[in-house]
């Protein structure tokens, strides 16, 4: 096995030192704020197990393309002047994605603990349609 120059955990730690992190209780308080867009970057199979009501699904593999107005894949939801909060399951993927989007010039933050503690901390969860 080749030796890595850095680990995923080290990359996440470095990203977290450079981005804005939102606590679960604070994002729960923002749920009804029309100026906040919650972006679920988990894959479709994860989202099928439940999701934050009103969240937009943008799989991590397409995220950079969906936020870039010059991309043929641009999604209008990302063209609004709003606060965007990314989340994944545990906060690792969303930390890396937030750093990448901030480097692109897109202003966003991420849910520090991810969806893994959302329900346990009182966050509402929608189940997908059957």
C-alpha positions in Angstrom: 0.0 0.0 0.0 1.4 3.4 -0.9 2.2 5.8 1.9 -0.1 8.9 1.9 1.4 12.3 2.2 -1.5 13.4 4.3 -4.6 11.7 5.8 -8.2 12.4 5.3 -8.4 13.4 9.0 -5.6 15.9 8.6 -7.2 17.4 5.5 -10.5 17.8 7.4 -8.7 19.4 10.4 -6.9 21.8 8.1 -10.2 22.7 6.3 -12.0 23.2 9.7 -9.4 25.7 10.7 -10.2 27.9 7.6 -14.0 27.7 7.4 -17.1 28.7 9.4 -18.7 25.9 11.4 -22.3 25.9 12.5 -23.5 23.9 15.6 -26.5 21.7 15.3 -28.6 23.7 17.8 -27.8 26.9 15.9 -28.9 25.4 12.5 -32.1 24.1 14.1 -32.8 27.7 15.1 -32.3 28.8 11.5 -34.7 26.3 9.9 -37.4 28.9 9.3 -35.0 31.7 8.1 -35.8 32.3 4.4 -32.3 33.7 4.0 -30.7 30.3 4.8 -30.3 27.4 2.3 -29.4 24.0 3.8 -27.5 21.9 1.3 -27.3 18.1 1.8 -24.2 16.8 0.0 -24.7 13.2 1.0 -25.3 10.6 -1.7 -28.8 9.7 -2.7 -28.8 6.4 -0.7 -28.0 8.4 2.5 -30.7 10.9 1.9 -33.2 8.1 1.4 -32.8 7.3 5.1 -34.1 10.8 6.1 -33.2 14.5 5.5 -33.5 17.9 7.0 -36.9 19.5 5.9 -36.4 22.1 3.2 -32.9 21.1 2.4 -31.6 21.1 -1.1 -29.9 17.9 -2.3 -26.6 18.6 -4.1 -24.4 15.5 -4.3 -20.8 16.2 -3.4 -19.6 15.0 -6.8 -21.5 17.8 -8.6 -21.3 20.6 -6.1 -18.6 22.7 -7.7 -20.4 22.5 -11.0 -23.8 23.3 -9.6 -22.6 26.5 -7.8 -20.6 27.8 -10.8 -22.7 30.1 -13.0 -20.4 29.5 -15.9 -20.9 25.7 -15.7 -23.4 24.0 -17.9 -24.6 22.2 -14.8 -25.3 25.4 -12.8 -28.4 25.3 -10.6 -30.4 28.5 -10.0 -30.8 27.7 -6.3 -27.1 28.6 -5.9 -27.5 32.0 -7.7 -29.4 33.6 -4.7 -27.9 36.0 -2.2 -28.4 33.8 0.8 -26.5 32.0 3.5 -25.6 28.4 2.4 -25.0 25.8 5.1 -23.6 22.4 3.8 -23.9 19.2 5.6 -23.0 15.5 5.2 -23.3 12.7 7.7 -20.5 13.5 10.1 -19.0 16.8 9.0 -15.9 15.6 7.1 -17.1 15.8 3.5 -18.9 19.1 4.2 -15.8 20.6 5.7 -13.8 19.8 2.6 -16.6 20.9 0.3 -17.0 24.2 2.2 -13.3 24.9 1.9 -13.4 24.2 -1.8 -16.5 26.4 -2.5 -15.0 29.2 -0.4 -11.8 29.0 -2.4 -14.0 29.3 -5.5 -15.4 32.5 -4.1 -18.8 31.0 -2.9 -19.7 32.0 0.6 -20.8 29.1 2.7 -20.4 27.3 6.1 -21.1 23.8 7.2 -22.8 21.8 9.9 -20.0 20.8 12.2 -21.3 17.5 13.4 -23.3 16.7 10.3 -26.6 14.8 10.1 -25.4 12.1 12.5 -26.5 14.0 15.6 -29.3 16.0 14.1 -32.3 14.1 15.3 -30.7 13.4 18.7 -30.4 17.1 19.3 -34.0 17.8 18.3 -33.7 18.4 14.6 -36.7 17.5 12.5 -36.2 14.8 9.9 -38.3 14.2 6.8 -38.6 10.7 5.4 -38.4 10.4 1.6 -41.5 9.6 -0.4 -42.0 5.9 -0.9 
